């Protein structure tokens, strides 16, 4: 069986222990039960964002979730692609990290970018815009999904 390559953005790692949104937490916790079906990864950006968590216990929990996951380093090509997305109007400069998560997923040939960020990532319009830009650049498309869609 071929495993789907799934990039987890910071919202997935964060939601695992976030009892402020119980349904999202439950859906996130359900996903790892099926994780053996996937090749999971994060990026150094995810690790950096997690490292900024003020609550030390929560930060440790999130770091623990990433143990054993492949971590992609952020390259200049990834930054360039993220800036390309911003220049094309797909993301604002204040959403640069969202664009960078997409660029990491695309350039590391992930099948899916998994996120809870419905405002900036997980929506039909954004998927279409990102994939149209990728095709025009000769890059692969990527599915941007919430855990409940996978």
C-alpha positions as CSV (number, residue, x, y, z in Angstrom):
1,X,0.0,0.0,0.0
2,X,1.3,3.4,-0.9
3,X,1.2,5.9,2.0
4,X,0.0,9.4,1.4
5,X,2.6,12.0,2.4
6,X,1.0,14.4,4.8
7,X,2.5,17.7,6.0
8,X,1.1,18.8,9.4
9,X,1.0,22.6,10.0
10,X,1.2,24.1,13.5
11,X,-2.5,24.2,13.9
12,X,-2.7,20.4,13.9
13,X,0.1,20.1,16.5
14,X,-1.6,22.8,18.6
15,X,-5.1,21.4,18.5
16,X,-4.1,18.0,19.9
17,X,-4.1,19.4,23.5
18,X,-6.4,22.5,23.0
19,X,-9.3,21.9,25.3
20,X,-10.8,25.3,24.3
21,X,-12.2,23.6,21.1
22,X,-13.2,20.1,22.3
23,X,-14.6,18.9,19.0
24,X,-11.4,20.0,17.1
25,X,-9.3,18.4,19.8
26,X,-11.2,15.1,19.5
27,X,-10.9,15.1,15.7
28,X,-7.2,15.8,15.9
29,X,-6.7,13.1,18.4
30,X,-8.6,10.7,16.2
31,X,-6.3,11.3,13.3
32,X,-3.1,9.8,14.9
33,X,-5.0,6.5,15.3
34,X,-4.8,6.3,11.5
35,X,-1.4,7.8,11.2
36,X,0.2,4.5,10.2
37,X,-1.7,4.9,6.9
38,X,0.4,8.1,6.2
39,X,3.9,9.4,6.0
40,X,3.7,12.4,8.4
41,X,6.1,15.4,8.4
42,X,6.4,18.9,9.8
43,X,8.9,21.7,9.1
44,X,11.4,23.7,11.0
45,X,8.8,26.5,10.8
46,X,6.3,24.3,12.7
47,X,9.0,23.6,15.4
48,X,9.8,27.3,15.5
49,X,6.1,28.3,16.0
50,X,5.6,25.6,18.6
51,X,8.8,26.9,20.4
52,X,7.1,30.3,20.8
53,X,4.3,28.8,22.9
54,X,4.4,30.6,26.3
55,X,2.9,27.7,28.3
56,X,5.9,25.5,29.0
57,X,3.8,22.3,29.7
58,X,1.8,22.8,26.5
59,X,5.0,23.5,24.5
60,X,6.5,20.2,25.9
61,X,3.4,18.3,24.9
62,X,3.5,19.7,21.4
63,X,7.2,19.0,21.0
64,X,6.5,15.4,22.2
65,X,3.9,15.0,19.4
66,X,6.5,15.8,16.8
67,X,9.0,13.1,18.0
68,X,9.8,10.7,15.2
69,X,8.2,12.9,12.5
70,X,10.4,13.9,9.6
71,X,11.2,17.6,9.8
72,X,11.8,19.6,6.6
73,X,14.3,22.4,6.8
74,X,13.2,25.7,5.3
75,X,15.1,26.4,2.1
76,X,15.6,29.5,0.0
77,X,13.4,27.9,-2.7
78,X,10.6,27.5,-0.2
79,X,10.9,31.2,0.9
80,X,11.0,32.3,-2.8
81,X,7.8,30.3,-3.5
82,X,6.1,31.7,-0.5
83,X,7.0,35.2,-1.7
84,X,5.7,34.3,-5.1
85,X,2.3,33.4,-3.5
86,X,2.3,36.7,-1.7
87,X,3.2,38.6,-4.9
88,X,0.4,36.8,-6.7
89,X,-2.0,38.0,-4.0
90,X,-2.8,34.5,-2.7
91,X,-1.6,35.5,0.8
92,X,-0.8,38.9,2.4
93,X,2.6,39.6,3.8
94,X,1.2,39.2,7.3
95,X,0.2,35.6,6.3
96,X,3.7,34.8,5.1
97,X,4.0,31.8,7.4
98,X,0.8,30.3,5.9
99,X,2.3,30.8,2.4
100,X,5.5,29.2,3.7
101,X,3.7,26.1,5.0
102,X,2.2,25.7,1.6
103,X,5.5,26.1,-0.1
104,X,7.1,23.5,2.2
105,X,4.3,21.0,1.4
106,X,4.6,21.7,-2.4
107,X,8.4,21.6,-2.7
108,X,8.7,18.5,-0.5
109,X,6.1,16.8,-2.7
110,X,3.5,16.2,0.0
111,X,0.1,14.9,-1.1
112,X,-1.7,16.7,1.6
113,X,-1.2,19.8,3.8
114,X,-3.3,19.1,6.9
115,X,-4.5,22.2,8.8
116,X,-7.3,23.6,10.9
117,X,-6.7,27.1,9.5
118,X,-10.0,27.5,7.6
119,X,-9.6,31.3,7.2
120,X,-6.3,31.2,5.3
121,X,-5.7,27.7,4.1
122,X,-8.5,25.1,4.3
123,X,-11.1,26.4,1.9
124,X,-12.1,25.7,-1.7
125,X,-11.0,29.1,-3.1
126,X,-7.5,28.9,-1.5
127,X,-7.0,25.4,-2.7
128,X,-7.9,26.4,-6.3
129,X,-5.8,29.5,-6.2
130,X,-2.7,27.7,-4.8
131,X,-3.0,24.8,-7.3
132,X,-3.6,27.2,-10.2
133,X,-0.4,29.0,-9.3
134,X,1.5,25.8,-8.8
135,X,0.5,24.5,-12.2
136,X,1.4,27.7,-13.9
137,X,4.9,27.4,-12.2
138,X,5.3,23.8,-13.3
139,X,4.9,22.6,-9.7
140,X,2.8,19.8,-8.2
141,X,-0.6,20.4,-6.8
142,X,-1.3,19.8,-3.1
143,X,-4.5,19.0,-1.3
144,X,-5.1,21.4,1.6
145,X,-7.5,19.6,4.0
146,X,-8.7,19.5,7.6
147,X,-8.3,16.2,9.5
148,X,-12.0,15.5,9.1
149,X,-11.6,15.5,5.3
150,X,-8.7,13.0,5.2
